[in-house]
């Protein structure tokens, strides 16, 4: 995998896209920290939408803003 800085990625985006279209994967970094990955279209992992929705529901169950639950905030907004 090739690594490219964000400035170089912006400057040479067209060339990077051509390389990616040929199957190469390119990691983009910002100050040395990986922030993005360019991959060929269609190679991303497909997740089952039901699994994604289930995961969102699981996260919401225990989510609070300090001592206020998301449900309380929703109900407050409806008043």
Number of C-alpha atoms within 10 A of each C-alpha: 8 10 14 19 17 20 13 12 18 12 11 12 13 11 11 18 18 12 16 16 14 10 13 15 18 20 18 22 18 12 10 11 11 14 12 12 15 16 18 17 9 7 8 8 6 7 8 9 9 9 10 11 11 12 11 11 11 11 10 13 11 9 13 13 9 6 8 10 14 15 13 13 12 10 9 9 8 7 5
